[in-house]
Amino acid sequence: MRPFIICLLLAVPIGLFAQNETPVWKTLAKISYKKDYDELLGFKVDKPVFSEDVKALAGQEIVLKGYIIPVQGYESQTEFIFSAFPYNMCFFCGGAGPETVVEVVANEGIKYTADPIVIKGKLNLNDKDVNRLMYQLTDVTLQKD
């Protein structure tokens, strides 16, 4: 009986992560990095190299399920960070990589919630400006689950 309980306890966290593993997030993870000299900064930085799968999504409307990471309080916002993982596990606070977050510019304010939401918008890729995230989503609208 004990091995069953241990297996069950181990499966719960895996199940929680698997809920958010949408095919688009998996595709966005298909990147590598190269060291490149940045003229403005004056030193080498890691810049993303997008796979062909990621490049195919550029300019396309995509749907993502994830979590709002507020940048200006917890009110309704039109600009925020969206993460594949909850706040305590996201790129900024946890151990996730930069491919798990996108900058969002929504058409209308989206109210903060700690629960996962679904959004739709146009994907833009950024491999030039190191002061911005590598993924931006514009013309974003909140979707129903």
DRENDO-1510 file (C-alpha; in Angstrom, 1 decimal, always signed):
<recs>
REC; n; res; u; v; w
REC; 1; MET; +0.0; +0.0; +0.0 .
REC; 2; ARG; +2.8; +2.4; +0.8 .
REC; 3; PRO; +4.4; +2.4; -2.7 .
REC; 4; PHE; +1.0; +3.3; -4.1 .
REC; 5; ILE; +0.7; +6.3; -1.8 .
REC; 6; ILE; +4.2; +7.4; -2.7 .
REC; 7; CYS; +3.5; +7.1; -6.4 .
REC; 8; LEU; +0.3; +9.1; -5.9 .
REC; 9; LEU; +2.1; +11.9; -4.0 .
REC; 10; LEU; +4.7; +12.1; -6.7 .
REC; 11; ALA; +2.1; +12.2; -9.5 .
REC; 12; VAL; +0.3; +15.2; -8.0 .
REC; 13; PRO; +3.0; +17.9; -8.7 .
REC; 14; ILE; +3.7; +16.4; -12.1 .
REC; 15; GLY; +0.0; +16.6; -12.9 .
REC; 16; LEU; -0.1; +20.2; -11.8 .
REC; 17; PHE; +2.7; +21.1; -14.2 .
REC; 18; ALA; +1.2; +19.0; -17.0 .
REC; 19; GLN; -2.0; +21.0; -16.9 .
REC; 20; ASN; -0.2; +24.1; -18.2 .
REC; 21; GLU; +2.0; +22.3; -20.8 .
REC; 22; THR; +0.1; +23.6; -23.8 .
REC; 23; PRO; +1.5; +22.8; -27.2 .
REC; 24; VAL; +2.3; +26.5; -27.8 .
REC; 25; TRP; +4.3; +26.8; -24.6 .
REC; 26; LYS; +6.3; +23.7; -25.6 .
REC; 27; THR; +6.9; +25.2; -29.0 .
REC; 28; LEU; +8.1; +28.5; -27.5 .
REC; 29; ALA; +10.6; +26.5; -25.5 .
REC; 30; LYS; +12.4; +25.4; -28.7 .
REC; 31; ILE; +15.1; +28.0; -28.6 .
REC; 32; SER; +18.9; +28.2; -28.1 .
REC; 33; TYR; +21.2; +31.1; -27.3 .
REC; 34; LYS; +24.3; +32.6; -28.8 .
REC; 35; LYS; +26.7; +35.1; -27.2 .
REC; 36; ASP; +26.6; +38.4; -29.2 .
REC; 37; TYR; +28.2; +41.7; -28.6 .
REC; 38; ASP; +25.6; +44.4; -27.7 .
REC; 39; GLU; +26.6; +47.9; -28.9 .
REC; 40; LEU; +24.5; +49.7; -26.4 .
REC; 41; LEU; +25.6; +47.7; -23.4 .
REC; 42; GLY; +29.2; +47.4; -24.5 .
REC; 43; PHE; +29.5; +43.7; -23.7 .
REC; 44; LYS; +28.4; +40.2; -24.9 .
REC; 45; VAL; +24.9; +39.0; -24.0 .
REC; 46; ASP; +23.0; +35.8; -24.6 .
REC; 47; LYS; +20.6; +36.4; -27.4 .
REC; 48; PRO; +17.9; +34.0; -28.4 .
REC; 49; VAL; +18.1; +31.9; -31.6 .
REC; 50; PHE; +14.5; +30.9; -32.5 .
REC; 51; SER; +13.9; +27.4; -34.0 .
REC; 52; GLU; +12.0; +27.1; -37.2 .
REC; 53; ASP; +8.9; +26.0; -35.2 .
REC; 54; VAL; +9.0; +29.2; -33.3 .
REC; 55; LYS; +9.6; +31.4; -36.4 .
REC; 56; ALA; +6.5; +29.8; -37.9 .
REC; 57; LEU; +4.4; +31.2; -35.1 .
REC; 58; ALA; +5.8; +34.8; -35.6 .
REC; 59; GLY; +3.0; +37.2; -36.6 .
REC; 60; GLN; +0.4; +34.5; -36.0 .
REC; 61; GLU; -2.5; +34.6; -33.6 .
REC; 62; ILE; -1.8; +32.2; -30.7 .
REC; 63; VAL; -3.7; +31.0; -27.6 .
REC; 64; LEU; -1.9; +30.6; -24.3 .
REC; 65; LYS; -3.1; +29.4; -20.9 .
REC; 66; GLY; -1.1; +30.8; -18.0 .
REC; 67; TYR; -0.8; +33.3; -15.2 .
REC; 68; ILE; -0.7; +37.1; -14.9 .
REC; 69; ILE; +2.5; +38.5; -13.4 .
REC; 70; PRO; +1.5; +42.1; -12.6 .
REC; 71; VAL; +4.0; +44.9; -13.2 .
REC; 72; GLN; +2.0; +47.8; -11.8 .
REC; 73; GLY; -0.1; +46.5; -8.9 .
REC; 74; TYR; -3.1; +44.2; -9.0 .
REC; 75; GLU; -5.6; +46.3; -10.8 .
REC; 76; SER; -7.0; +45.6; -14.3 .
REC; 77; GLN; -4.1; +46.2; -16.7 .
REC; 78; THR; -3.5; +46.3; -20.4 .
REC; 79; GLU; +0.2; +45.7; -20.1 .
REC; 80; PHE; +1.6; +42.9; -18.0 .
REC; 81; ILE; +3.8; +39.8; -18.1 .
REC; 82; PHE; +2.1; +36.4; -18.8 .
REC; 83; SER; +3.7; +33.2; -17.5 .
REC; 84; ALA; +3.3; +29.5; -18.2 .
REC; 85; PHE; +3.7; +29.1; -14.4 .
REC; 86; PRO; +2.2; +30.7; -11.3 .
REC; 87; TYR; +3.9; +33.8; -9.7 .
REC; 88; ASN; +6.1; +31.8; -7.2 .
REC; 89; MET; +7.4; +29.5; -10.0 .
REC; 90; CYS; +7.8; +32.0; -12.9 .
REC; 91; PHE; +11.0; +33.2; -14.6 .
REC; 92; PHE; +11.3; +36.2; -12.3 .
REC; 93; CYS; +10.7; +34.4; -9.0 .
REC; 94; GLY; +11.3; +30.7; -9.5 .
REC; 95; GLY; +13.5; +28.5; -11.7 .
REC; 96; ALA; +11.7; +28.8; -15.0 .
REC; 97; GLY; +13.5; +30.0; -18.1 .
REC; 98; PRO; +12.9; +33.2; -20.2 .
REC; 99; GLU; +11.0; +31.2; -22.8 .
REC; 100; THR; +8.1; +30.7; -20.2 .
REC; 101; VAL; +7.1; +34.4; -20.2 .
REC; 102; VAL; +5.7; +36.9; -22.7 .
REC; 103; GLU; +5.1; +40.6; -22.6 .
REC; 104; VAL; +1.3; +41.3; -23.1 .
REC; 105; VAL; -0.4; +44.3; -24.6 .
REC; 106; ALA; -4.1; +43.8; -24.3 .
REC; 107; ASN; -6.9; +45.6; -26.2 .
REC; 108; GLU; -8.8; +46.1; -22.9 .
REC; 109; GLY; -7.7; +45.8; -19.3 .
REC; 110; ILE; -7.6; +42.3; -17.9 .
REC; 111; LYS; -8.3; +42.0; -14.2 .
REC; 112; TYR; -5.6; +40.3; -12.1 .
REC; 113; THR; -6.3; +36.8; -10.8 .
REC; 114; ALA; -4.0; +34.2; -9.3 .
REC; 115; ASP; -5.9; +31.6; -11.2 .
REC; 116; PRO; -4.8; +30.5; -14.7 .
REC; 117; ILE; -6.5; +32.3; -17.6 .
REC; 118; VAL; -6.5; +31.9; -21.4 .
REC; 119; ILE; -5.5; +34.7; -23.7 .
REC; 120; LYS; -5.3; +35.1; -27.5 .
REC; 121; GLY; -3.0; +37.5; -29.4 .
REC; 122; LYS; -0.4; +38.1; -32.1 .
REC; 123; LEU; +3.0; +36.7; -31.3 .
REC; 124; ASN; +6.1; +39.0; -32.0 .
REC; 125; LEU; +9.6; +37.7; -31.6 .
REC; 126; ASN; +12.5; +39.8; -30.1 .
REC; 127; ASP; +16.1; +38.9; -30.6 .
REC; 128; LYS; +17.5; +42.4; -30.7 .
REC; 129; ASP; +16.5; +44.4; -27.6 .
REC; 130; VAL; +17.9; +42.8; -24.5 .
REC; 131; ASN; +15.8; +45.2; -22.3 .
REC; 132; ARG; +12.6; +43.4; -23.5 .
REC; 133; LEU; +11.4; +39.9; -23.3 .
REC; 134; MET; +12.0; +37.6; -26.3 .
REC; 135; TYR; +8.2; +37.1; -26.8 .
REC; 136; GLN; +5.6; +39.8; -27.1 .
REC; 137; LEU; +1.9; +39.2; -27.5 .
REC; 138; THR; -0.1; +42.2; -28.9 .
REC; 139; ASP; -3.9; +42.7; -29.6 .
REC; 140; VAL; -4.5; +40.4; -26.7 .
REC; 141; THR; -8.0; +39.4; -25.7 .
REC; 142; LEU; -9.2; +37.3; -22.7 .
REC; 143; GLN; -10.7; +34.0; -23.8 .
REC; 144; LYS; -13.2; +31.8; -22.1 .
REC; 145; ASP; -11.8; +28.4; -20.9 .
</recs>
